[in-house]
Amino acid sequence: MAVKAKHQRLVLLILALVVLIGAGLLAAWALRNQASYFYVPSEIVADPPAPDRGVRLGGMVEKDSIQTQADGVTIAFIVEDGKARVPVTFKGIVPSLFVEGSGVVAEGRMGADGTFVADNLLAKHDENYVPREMQEMTGKQARQVVAETQ
């Protein structure tokens, strides 16, 4: 018995849809522990994540809060959002744009004592950021360099 072309297309469409949904579910299951949730200080203070859960904390580095510890590689500082403050510790090399009063995204985990232990720091720059190589250039020279790289 021959299958009609219309039914054959319908079966292939349903099969393709099942495979696509299966691939999506497999990808979601594989990445379930890789997702990092983003918190601002007021959210992390109100509803702290589990201590073993990797999250991102974003906010502003509070003025006069950066303290270098005795080992010379660990720093402690406070991230704030105008509503709440969260103490953070980080051990490692600090990005060159990391300064008090600037934006920061810290990736890590909440400690049991309420201190955020960062594994990685991402410093944010303002919208007026200019690379060191282009600081001495005139506007015309900078446009020319940008045009040459495109």
C-alpha positions in Angstrom: 0.0 0.0 0.0 1.5 3.4 -1.0 1.5 6.3 1.3 0.0 9.5 -0.1 2.5 12.3 -0.6 0.4 14.6 1.7 0.5 12.1 4.5 4.3 11.5 3.9 4.9 15.3 4.3 2.9 15.4 7.4 4.8 12.5 9.0 8.1 14.1 8.1 7.0 17.4 9.5 6.0 15.8 12.8 9.2 13.8 12.9 11.3 17.0 12.3 9.3 18.8 15.1 9.9 16.0 17.6 13.6 16.0 16.8 13.8 19.8 17.2 12.0 19.7 20.5 14.3 16.8 21.7 17.4 18.7 20.7 16.2 21.8 22.6 15.4 19.8 25.7 18.8 18.0 25.5 20.6 21.4 25.2 18.6 22.9 28.2 19.4 19.8 30.3 23.1 20.0 29.5 23.3 23.7 30.3 21.2 23.6 33.4 24.2 24.2 35.8 26.0 26.6 33.4 23.5 29.5 33.7 24.6 32.3 35.9 21.8 34.5 37.3 22.4 38.2 37.5 21.6 40.0 40.8 21.9 43.6 41.9 22.7 44.2 45.6 19.1 45.0 46.7 18.0 41.6 45.1 20.8 39.6 46.6 20.2 41.1 50.1 16.4 40.5 49.9 16.6 36.9 48.6 20.2 35.5 48.7 21.0 32.5 46.4 22.2 29.2 47.8 25.8 29.3 48.8 26.9 26.8 46.2 25.1 28.5 43.3 27.2 30.5 40.8 25.7 34.0 40.2 26.7 37.4 38.9 26.5 40.5 41.1 26.4 43.8 39.3 26.5 47.3 40.7 28.8 50.2 41.5 32.0 50.0 43.5 31.4 52.1 46.6 33.7 55.1 47.1 36.6 54.5 49.6 35.6 50.8 49.9 38.5 49.0 48.1 41.0 47.5 50.6 44.0 45.3 49.6 44.6 42.5 52.0 48.0 41.7 53.6 48.7 39.0 50.9 48.7 41.7 48.2 46.4 39.7 45.8 43.1 39.7 47.7 40.9 42.7 47.7 37.7 43.5 49.6 35.2 46.1 48.4 31.6 46.9 48.5 29.1 46.8 45.6 26.1 49.0 45.9 23.0 50.0 43.9 21.7 52.9 45.9 19.4 50.7 47.9 21.7 48.0 49.4 25.4 47.2 49.9 27.1 43.8 49.5 30.7 43.1 50.7 32.8 41.3 48.1 36.2 39.6 48.2 38.3 38.8 45.2 41.6 37.0 44.9 43.5 37.6 41.6 44.5 40.3 39.2 42.1 43.2 39.1 41.1 44.7 35.7 42.7 48.0 34.9 39.3 49.7 34.6 38.3 48.6 38.1 38.1 51.8 40.3 35.9 53.2 43.0 32.7 54.7 41.7 32.8 52.6 38.5 30.5 49.7 37.5 31.5 46.1 38.1 30.1 42.7 37.5 31.4 40.1 39.9 31.0 36.4 39.1 31.1 34.0 42.0 29.1 32.7 45.0 27.6 34.0 48.2 29.5 33.0 51.3 27.7 31.8 54.4 28.7 35.0 56.2 26.9 37.2 53.6 30.1 38.1 51.7 30.1 37.6 48.0 33.2 35.6 47.0 34.1 36.6 43.4 36.0 34.3 41.0 36.1 36.8 38.2 35.6 40.6 38.0 34.4 42.5 34.9 34.9 46.2 35.1 32.5 48.4 33.1 33.6 51.6 31.4 31.5 54.6 30.7 30.2 55.5 27.3 33.1 57.9 26.7 35.7 55.1 26.8 38.5 55.6 24.3 41.3 53.0 23.8 44.8 54.1 24.9 46.0 53.9 21.3 43.3 56.4 20.1 43.5 59.0 22.9 46.1 61.2 21.2 44.4 61.0 17.8 42.2 63.7 16.3 38.6 62.9 15.4 39.6 62.6 11.7 42.5 60.2 12.4 40.3 58.1 14.6 37.6 57.8 11.9 40.3 56.9 9.4 41.6 54.1 11.6 38.1 52.7 12.2 37.3 52.8 8.5 40.6 50.9 7.7 39.6 48.1 10.1 36.2 47.5 8.5 
